[in-house]
Each structure stands twice: as structure tokens, then as C-alpha cells.
Amino acid sequence: MNEAKNTNARPPSGAERKKTDNRRKRRLSDIFDTVYLKGVLIGAVLSAVLLGLVYYVCWHVTGGFEGAVEVTPALSATAEVRYDAVGYMFRDETVLYSQYSGAINAVRADGERVGAGELLLTAYREADVDNVTGRLKEIDARISVLERSAVGENVSVSYTKALENSISVKLEQVRAALAAGEYAKARALSDELLVLLNRKNLVFSSEHGYTAQLDALKAEKATLSSRLTGESARVYAPYAGYFYSSCDGGESLYTLKNLEAITPTALDALIASRAESVDGRTAVGKISASRKWYLVVETETSSLAEYYVGKEYELEFTDCGGLELDMLLQRTVEEGERALLVFESDKLPEDLDMVRMHNVSIKLKTYSGIRVPVSAIRFVDGREGVYAMFGNTVLFRVIDVIGTVDGYAYVSENGEPVTVMAEAKDKDGNVYEKEVVLFGALGLYDSIITSGTGLYHGMIID
């Protein structure tokens, strides 16, 4: 059964509607605190404005600095300016010939000073005696070491300590020579080390010498020498001079006569030339009357301003274990854009190979001072310097550049600060001028800034 609808219901009056609306309003106020919301909104707006103001002020205070600050310490260093080139040796030499081209038994060492008429070597017709001559050289070397290994009858404690120290020093020298690739030098030092070790063995043992070993070696030498038979020819010194047991074919080309008229074009011709052979004879050695020799190095005419005739330059012979030798620049020769440097010397160290062509490195300049990356150098008020960090403060430090090598400037360690005159008042209020430092000079161990833009003197970086 359906319920009956109330068709007689009346609409709410105006007072009732107003009462309902008020009741709804009260419910919204109960849920949201509109006063509190207005306060939060105003605070957020003020905070955003304040943060923007702080950023704006900081940006202007730091000058718009960008990037992380990287620093490097100001340390003392030394750099060399070098010229790497090829040099050609000139010297007056007489080639020694023999009719035999077999084994050679030289009785004089390379570079040894010999007198006129002295026996230099024996040349054999057959080559199968070469092993004998090689063994004879080994025996001579061992005899020389043992003969130098003798010690006195009475050995003091101080001598023993000095001997131990000498062994340690010599061992380190051998290691250093090997590490540097100076094998000829290491070989010579090894012989000296062996002499010291032999002496130590005698000091701390009951032996009194190496007489038995020497006698055995000399007996073996006599036996081997007797086996050097067959046709042979002896070669004697034609005059007093310096003997060498090898030739390179350039003895008749790279002469002092040709050196007098040397030019870049003439040097090209010598390099392309070949020495004439002597029919029926074999070159078995050479001799030079003088110790003096010359080295010709090609360069460019534009670089001659870096060289001074009459000055000694240090040349490193890279193929001779890094041998360093001071040579006098005798003269220069110009030919268009090409030029030659003519060096001379009378020094003949053992490590210098008597070959015609040498790879050399000429030391032109040496710079010593504080090393500064060129990329870090700035100019402020027309003054050259760098920015450095002191705590969290950036300061400009002036520099005095001595020279630049491979991207680094070398500056004076005793630079002068930049000063200005400023007004000041004494205790009585009188005005006077005094000198104040505007920019200090870069010093050792300062922290040089190598990155960052927008830097300026006095900037604070947090």
C-alpha cells in the first residue's frame, strides 16, 4: 500500500532560510581558521621576497662569481729552454790501413794518447782468430781490476768504514746509470765497484792478495797469444796522437779544411757523399793529432738572436747515455733562412762515441722561480699578477715574470709589492701622507686560484 503524499506542506519562511544559512556559515568557520590562513600566506610571500633580496645582494657582492674555486700552491721550480737537433763531428783524422782484413788485435785502447812509432794493433789475414782476441781483451780487463784491488798490510777501522761507504755510493751510481740508460758509464762504474768489493774481501778474509788469480790469468793470456799465428801485419802510429780502432768512412769528408768553407748547402753535399775506398787495403783504425774537434748543428737564421758567439753552451748527447758537455760556440753561418752553429771542444770523455752524427740537445736558458700556470695570470689596473686565496678572501698578487716554458711562467721569488701614498691622521688629528700596500707580491706557498670568473681583489668566498 502506497504512502500518501503530503500535498499540504508549506515552503520555509524567510526567517527560517536565514537561520539555515547562518548555521552553514558557522560550520565553515569551525573547519578553516581564516585568520590563521591569511597570516601563513602573508609570511610565505614575505619570505620569498626576502630570499630574492638576499640572492640579489649576494650576487652583487660577489661580482657575479661563477664556478668552483680551484687552487694550486706557489712552489719553486726550474725549467730549461732547449733546442734539439742533429750535429756532425769535424776533425782531422788519419785512417790506418792494412793489407789484411781478418781479426784485429788492438794493443791500445780507444782514445788513448800514443807516441809516434808505437805499436797500435796487429791485423791478421784470417778471421777465425777473432774469438782469441776477444778473450784476450776480457783477460786484460780482469787483470786491470785485480791489480787495482790490492790493499796495504795494516788496515785501520776508519779505512774499513770508508770502504763500506764507497761501496754503497758506487752501487747507487751504477743503479742510477742503468736507470738513465747510460750503459757505458754503468760498465765503467761496475769495474770500480768490483775493485772495492775485492778490497773488502781481502780486508775481511785471511787472503793477502790475488796473486794466484793474476798468475792464472797471465798464463792464459800467454797461451792465447801464442795461438795468434798465421800471416799478420803490425800497424804503428805515424805520429803522436789519439788512437781509435774503428772508422766510419767520413774521415776524408768531415775535415777541418771543409769546415772552413762550411755552409748549409755544403753540409748537405757532405751528408750525401761517400768516402772513396782504397784498393787492396782495409781501414783498421785511425789517429788524430789533436784533441780539438768541432760539431756543426743546423738551425734557422731567425733563431740566431738566441745564440752568442764566444759563449759556452751545455750540449747533451742523447745517444751517449745523456752525456753533458760544455762546448764553445765558435761562429755562426747564415745562408738565406738556414743557418749553422759551429761548436768546438777539446774534451774527449770516455762516454763520447766517436761517430760522425750525434743527436744533441742544446741548453739555451734556465729559468728558476715560482712556477705559475699561464692560464691563471690576470691584469688588474695594468699590473700583471694572479688571484690567490687567503682563508676565504681573494687577493690580487703582482708577479715579475722571468720566462715562460710549456704553459708555465716562472716568476721572481722576491717580487716587489705595489704601493701608493694615502692620507692619514696622527693622534693630534694632523693630516699626513704615508705609503700603503695596494697589491702584495706573490710569495712561496701562496694558493694561486686557477679557475673561476668574476674575481676581484677583496672578494669573500664562502
C-alpha positions in Angstrom: 0.0 0.0 0.0 1.4 3.3 -1.1 2.1 6.0 1.4 0.1 9.2 0.9 2.0 12.3 -0.1 1.7 15.5 2.0 0.4 17.9 -0.6 -0.3 20.5 2.1 3.4 21.2 3.1 4.4 24.9 3.0 7.7 26.4 1.9 10.2 27.7 4.5 9.7 31.2 5.6 12.5 33.9 5.1 13.5 33.7 8.8 13.9 30.0 8.6 16.1 30.3 5.5 18.3 32.9 7.1 18.7 30.7 10.2 19.8 27.8 8.0 22.3 29.9 6.1 23.9 31.1 9.3 24.1 27.6 10.5 26.0 26.6 7.3 28.4 29.6 7.7 29.3 28.6 11.2 30.2 25.2 10.1 32.8 26.5 7.6 34.4 28.8 10.2 34.6 25.9 12.5 36.6 23.9 9.9 39.0 26.6 8.5 40.7 29.3 10.6 40.6 32.1 8.0 42.7 34.5 10.1 45.5 31.9 10.5 45.4 31.1 6.8 45.8 34.8 5.9 48.8 35.0 8.3 50.5 32.0 6.7 50.0 33.4 3.2 51.5 36.8 4.1 54.5 35.1 5.8 55.2 33.0 2.7 55.1 36.0 0.4 57.4 38.0 2.7 59.9 35.0 2.9 60.1 34.7 -0.9 60.7 38.4 -1.3 63.4 38.3 1.4 65.2 35.3 -0.2 65.2 37.1 -3.5 66.6 40.2 -1.9 69.4 38.2 -0.2 70.3 36.5 -3.5 70.3 39.8 -5.3 72.6 41.4 -2.7 75.0 38.3 -2.6 75.2 38.2 -6.4 76.3 41.9 -6.5 78.7 41.4 -3.5 80.5 38.5 -5.2 80.6 40.3 -8.5 78.6 37.5 -10.2 81.3 34.9 -9.4 80.8 31.6 -11.2 82.4 28.2 -10.9 84.2 26.3 -8.1 87.4 27.8 -6.9 90.5 25.6 -7.7 93.9 26.5 -6.3 97.5 25.3 -6.7 100.4 26.1 -4.4 103.0 28.5 -5.5 106.2 26.4 -5.5 109.7 27.0 -6.6 110.8 25.2 -9.8 113.4 25.3 -12.5 112.9 24.9 -16.3 115.2 24.7 -19.3 114.8 26.1 -22.8 116.4 23.6 -25.2 117.0 23.1 -28.9 117.0 19.5 -30.1 118.9 18.9 -33.3 121.5 16.7 -35.2 125.2 17.6 -35.1 128.0 16.4 -37.3 131.5 16.0 -36.0 134.5 17.5 -37.8 138.1 16.6 -37.0 141.4 16.0 -38.8 142.0 12.2 -38.7 144.4 9.9 -40.5 143.0 6.5 -41.4 145.3 3.5 -40.7 145.3 0.8 -43.3 146.4 -2.9 -43.5 146.6 -5.4 -46.3 144.8 -7.9 -44.1 141.1 -7.8 -43.3 140.8 -10.6 -40.8 140.9 -10.4 -37.0 142.3 -7.2 -35.4 144.2 -7.3 -32.1 144.5 -3.7 -30.8 147.0 -3.2 -28.1 145.9 0.4 -27.4 142.6 1.5 -26.0 140.2 3.8 -27.9 141.0 7.4 -27.2 144.4 6.6 -25.7 147.3 9.0 -26.3 150.1 7.3 -28.2 153.6 8.3 -29.2 155.0 8.3 -32.7 156.1 4.8 -33.8 154.3 2.9 -31.1 152.6 -0.3 -31.9 148.8 0.1 -32.2 147.5 -3.2 -33.5 148.1 -6.4 -35.3 145.9 -7.3 -38.3 145.6 -10.9 -39.2 144.8 -12.4 -42.6 142.3 -15.0 -41.1 139.2 -14.1 -39.2 139.0 -17.2 -37.1 141.4 -15.7 -34.5 138.7 -13.1 -33.6 137.5 -15.2 -30.7 141.0 -15.4 -29.3 141.4 -11.6 -29.5 138.1 -11.1 -27.8 139.1 -13.4 -24.9 142.4 -11.5 -24.6 140.5 -8.2 -24.1 138.4 -9.8 -21.3 141.6 -11.1 -19.6 143.3 -7.7 -19.8 140.2 -6.1 -18.2 140.2 -8.7 -15.4 143.9 -8.3 -14.8 143.4 -4.5 -14.5 140.7 -4.9 -11.9 142.7 -7.4 -9.8 145.8 -5.2 -9.9 143.8 -2.3 -8.6 142.3 -4.4 -5.8 145.4 -4.6 -3.7 145.3 -3.2 -0.1 148.1 -2.4 2.4 149.3 -4.6 5.2 147.8 -2.6 8.0 144.1 -1.7 7.6 142.5 0.8 10.0 139.0 0.9 11.2 138.4 4.2 9.5 139.6 2.7 6.2 137.1 -0.1 6.6 134.2 2.3 7.3 135.3 4.5 4.3 135.4 1.4 2.1 131.9 0.3 3.1 130.6 3.9 2.4 132.4 3.9 -1.0 130.8 0.6 -2.0 127.3 2.0 -1.1 127.9 5.1 -3.1 129.3 3.3 -6.1 126.4 0.8 -6.1 123.9 3.7 -6.2 125.8 5.3 -9.0 125.6 2.1 -11.0 121.9 1.8 -10.4 121.4 5.5 -11.4 123.4 5.0 -14.6 121.4 1.9 -15.6 118.1 3.6 -14.9 119.2 6.5 -17.1 120.2 4.2 -19.9 123.9 5.2 -19.6 125.3 1.7 -20.1 128.8 2.7 -21.0 129.0 4.7 -17.8 127.4 1.8 -15.8 130.0 -0.6 -17.2 132.9 1.6 -16.1 131.3 2.1 -12.7 130.8 -1.6 -12.3 134.6 -2.2 -12.7 135.2 0.4 -10.0 132.6 -1.3 -7.8 134.3 -4.7 -8.4 137.6 -3.3 -7.2 136.1 -2.0 -4.0 134.3 -5.4 -3.4 137.6 -7.2 -3.9 139.3 -5.0 -1.4 136.6 -5.6 1.1 137.0 -9.4 0.5 140.7 -9.0 1.4 140.0 -7.0 4.5 137.5 -9.5 6.0 139.3 -12.7 4.9 142.6 -14.4 5.5 143.7 -13.9 2.0 146.6 -11.5 1.4 146.1 -10.7 -2.3 145.1 -12.0 -5.7 148.5 -13.3 -6.8 147.2 -16.7 -7.7 144.4 -15.4 -9.8 146.7 -12.9 -11.5 149.2 -15.6 -12.3 146.5 -17.8 -13.8 145.1 -15.0 -16.0 148.6 -14.0 -17.2 149.4 -17.7 -18.0 146.1 -17.9 -20.0 147.0 -14.7 -21.8 150.4 -16.1 -22.8 148.8 -19.3 -24.1 146.2 -17.5 -26.1 148.7 -15.0 -27.5 150.8 -17.9 -28.8 147.8 -19.2 -30.8 147.6 -15.9 -32.8 149.5 -17.3 -35.7 149.3 -17.0 -39.4 150.0 -14.1 -41.7 149.7 -10.8 -40.0 150.8 -7.2 -40.2 151.6 -4.7 -37.4 150.3 -1.2 -37.6 152.3 1.6 -35.9 151.4 5.2 -35.1 152.6 7.6 -37.9 152.7 10.4 -35.4 151.8 11.2 -31.8 148.1 11.5 -31.2 144.9 9.8 -30.1 144.1 6.3 -31.4 140.7 4.8 -32.3 140.2 1.2 -33.5 137.2 2.0 -35.7 136.4 4.1 -38.8 133.1 5.3 -40.2 134.2 6.4 -43.7 133.8 10.1 -43.1 137.4 10.8 -42.1 138.2 12.2 -45.5 135.0 14.3 -45.7 134.4 15.9 -42.3 137.8 17.6 -42.2 138.9 21.0 -40.8 139.6 22.2 -44.4 136.0 21.5 -45.4 134.8 23.1 -42.1 136.4 26.4 -43.1 134.1 26.8 -46.1 131.0 25.1 -44.5 127.5 26.3 -45.4 124.1 24.6 -45.1 124.4 23.7 -48.8 127.9 22.4 -48.4 126.8 20.3 -45.4 124.1 18.8 -47.4 126.7 17.8 -50.0 128.9 16.2 -47.4 126.0 14.2 -45.9 125.1 12.9 -49.4 128.8 12.0 -50.2 130.6 8.7 -49.7 134.2 8.3 -48.9 136.5 6.8 -51.6 137.7 3.3 -50.9 141.4 2.4 -51.1 142.0 -0.6 -53.4 143.8 -3.5 -51.8 143.8 -2.1 -48.3 141.4 -2.3 -45.3 140.8 0.5 -42.8 141.8 -0.9 -39.4 141.7 2.3 -37.3 142.5 6.0 -37.2 144.6 8.5 -35.3 144.2 12.3 -34.7 147.0 14.6 -33.7 144.8 17.0 -31.7 142.1 16.6 -29.1 140.2 19.5 -30.6 137.0 18.7 -32.6 134.0 20.6 -33.9 130.3 20.0 -34.0 128.1 21.6 -36.7 124.4 22.0 -36.0 121.8 23.4 -38.3 119.2 25.9 -37.2 117.1 28.8 -38.6 118.5 32.2 -39.2 115.6 33.8 -37.3 116.8 31.9 -34.1 120.4 33.2 -34.2 119.5 36.0 -31.8 119.3 33.4 -29.1 123.0 32.5 -29.5 126.2 34.4 -28.7 129.5 33.6 -30.4 132.2 33.1 -27.8 129.8 31.7 -25.2 129.9 28.2 -23.8 126.7 26.1 -24.1 125.8 22.8 -22.5 125.1 20.1 -25.0 123.5 16.8 -24.1 124.5 13.9 -26.3 121.3 11.8 -26.0 122.8 8.8 -27.8 125.8 8.7 -25.4 123.8 7.9 -22.3 122.8 11.6 -21.8 126.4 12.8 -21.7 126.5 16.6 -21.0 129.4 18.5 -22.4 130.2 22.3 -22.4 131.1 23.5 -25.9 132.2 26.9 -27.1 130.2 28.5 -29.9 133.0 29.4 -32.3 130.9 31.0 -35.1 127.6 31.0 -37.0 127.0 30.8 -40.7 123.9 32.2 -42.4 122.5 31.2 -45.8 119.1 32.5 -46.5 116.6 31.2 -43.9 119.1 28.4 -42.9 122.0 28.8 -40.5 124.7 26.7 -38.9 126.1 26.7 -35.4 129.8 25.7 -35.2 130.8 24.5 -31.7 134.3 23.4 -30.6 135.8 21.5 -27.7 139.0 19.8 -26.7 137.3 17.4 -24.3 137.1 13.7 -25.1 135.2 11.9 -22.3 135.0 8.1 -22.4 131.3 8.2 -22.9 131.5 10.2 -26.1 131.1 7.8 -29.1 133.4 8.7 -32.0 130.7 8.6 -34.5 130.0 11.2 -37.2 126.4 12.1 -36.4 125.1 12.9 -32.9 121.6 13.7 -31.6 122.1 16.7 -29.3 120.1 18.9 -27.1 121.4 22.5 -26.6 120.5 24.2 -23.4 119.7 27.9 -24.2 118.3 29.3 -21.0 117.4 28.2 -17.5 114.6 29.8 -15.5 114.3 29.4 -11.7 111.5 30.9 -9.6 107.9 30.4 -8.6 106.0 28.4 -11.2 102.6 29.8 -12.2 100.2 28.5 -14.8 99.9 31.0 -17.6 96.1 30.5 -17.6 96.0 31.9 -14.1 97.6 35.2 -14.9 95.4 38.3 -14.9 95.9 42.1 -15.3 94.5 44.5 -12.8 95.0 48.3 -13.2 97.6 47.5 -15.8 99.6 45.3 -13.4 100.3 41.6 -14.1 99.6 39.1 -11.4 97.3 36.3 -10.1 94.5 35.9 -7.7 95.3 34.0 -4.5 93.1 32.7 -1.7 93.9 33.7 1.9 91.3 32.0 4.1 88.1 32.8 2.3 89.4 36.1 0.9 90.5 36.6 -2.7 93.6 38.9 -3.0 95.4 40.1 -6.1 99.2 39.4 -6.0 101.5 41.0 -8.5 104.2 38.9 -10.3 107.5 39.6 -12.1 107.7 37.1 -15.0 111.3 35.9 -15.7 110.4 33.5 -18.6 107.7 31.1 -19.9 108.2 27.4 -20.7 105.5 24.9 -21.8 102.5 26.8 -20.4 104.1 27.9 -17.1 105.5 31.3 -16.2 108.5 31.4 -13.8 108.3 34.5 -11.6 110.7 36.1 -9.2 110.5 34.8 -5.6 111.4 38.3 -4.3 108.8 40.4 -6.1 108.1 44.0 -5.1 104.6 44.9 -3.8 102.6 47.8 -5.4 102.4 50.7 -3.0 100.5 54.1 -3.1 100.6 57.2 -1.0 97.5 57.7 1.1 96.3 60.4 3.6 96.3 59.6 7.3 96.0 61.5 10.6 98.2 61.4 13.6 97.0 61.3 17.2 96.6 65.1 17.1 94.4 65.0 14.0 97.1 66.4 11.7 96.9 65.0 8.1 100.0 63.5 6.5 100.8 61.0 3.7 102.0 57.5 4.2 102.9 54.7 1.9 100.4 51.8 1.9 100.5 48.5 0.1 97.9 48.3 -2.7 98.8 44.8 -4.0 101.2 42.5 -2.4 103.7 40.3 -4.3 103.2 36.6 -4.8 105.1 34.5 -2.3 106.1 30.9 -1.9 103.3 28.6 -0.9 100.5 31.1 -1.6 97.4 29.4 -3.0 97.1 30.5 -6.6 93.5 30.5 -8.0 93.4 28.6 -11.3 89.6 28.7 -12.1 86.6 30.9 -11.6 85.3 34.1 -13.2 84.2 37.4 -11.8 87.0 37.5 -9.2 88.3 40.8 -7.7 90.6 41.9 -5.0 89.0 41.6 -1.6 86.2 39.2 -2.7 84.8 37.0 0.1 84.0 33.4 -1.0 82.1 31.2 1.5 
